[in-house]
Amino acid sequence: MKIKNTFLIMSIMVAAAAANFQNAQACTGITLTTTSGAIVPARTIEWAGGDIGSLYQIVPRGYVQRSLVPGGDRRGMTFKARYGYVGLAVAQPEYVVDGMNEAGLVAGLFYFPGYGSYEPYDEHNRSTTISDFQLVSWILSRFATVDEVRQAIADVHVVAVDPRSSTVHWRVVEPSGKQIVIEIVDGQARVFDNPIGVLTNSPGFEWHLTNLNNYVNLQPGKVQTNRLGNVEMNAFGGGSGMHGLPGDFTPPSRFVRAAMFQATAPRLDDSQATVMQAFHILNNFDIPVGIQFATGEAVPDVPSATQWTVASDISQRKIYYRTTYNRNVRC
């Protein structure tokens, strides 16, 4: 009964926010590297529609889970944790949306509205069917490398437990720094290498990589003095080489901005210092809740659309996080 009630609550949350979904969701992910090669993936999660009921989850080795299927029944794939993991969940414990396992594998989901499309649920495939919001839990509990995930994703059927919610896509990072993006389009899983380490939302990942070419003129530092006929032109201040960097909150603009901030961040020696560096960079992606709603629309009573920010120190197997209600960084 508790499971059914929890599913009902989640469905009500989704239904209530459905009209504002395109205004409500956003996620921004980056990846920093220390001078010694330690990897620190970090990201934000946004939801302007209200409090998403965040909680942290600690799952021990050997724990058995069973996936929800459409309708709220727990009749999907059963999987047992080969690796223990920790992570941040939304709405209910099974919905881990970002976490790390004891092998150092990091996985997270990012909203992907309008471009992903899962296959319809087929009762004949229920033993290999998993809900999209439980895929992170499955990845963290079963795998140690991105190649293992790449191979296994073809053998499962990912479905939405509520058709009113957005599709999502996923980022998976291993301790070597190798990472992939998983997108499901027309019911088929597509796996992309992620050489840049950045991820936001729609459109698809390959489109975002191509779009970076529109900003080939951007460079760190200050532009040089130039002349226009008899007029000498000088930059107004430092950082003028980034003039034209998009500053809005759309996924394409956040992708470009995250890529530039990440690429120009100095490499630090210490992984914990790099974690703090990641939080400072992601400060630039905090979204004020009011900016996503038109004049006259009701604005939910949350301090910020950025519900939480998380950074994973893979080398030390530590996850650091802060929330919209408590800005102190905790581990």
Secondary structure, DSSP 8 states (H G I E B T S, - for coil): -HHHHHHHHHHHHHHHHGGGHHHHEEEEEEEEE-TT--EEEEEEEEETTS---EEEEEE-TT-EEE---TTS---S-EEE-SS-EEEEEESSTT-EEEEEETT--EEEEEE-TTT-------GGGGGGEEEGGGHHHHHHHH-SSHHHHHHHGGGSEEE-SSTTS--EEEEEE-TTS-EEEEEEETTEEEEEE-SS--B-SSS-HHHHHHHGGGGTT--SS----EEETTEEE--SSTTGGGTT---SSSHHHHHHHHHHHHHHS---S-HHHHHHHHHHHHGGG---GGGGS-TTS---S-S-SEEEEEEEETTTTEEEEEESS--S-B-
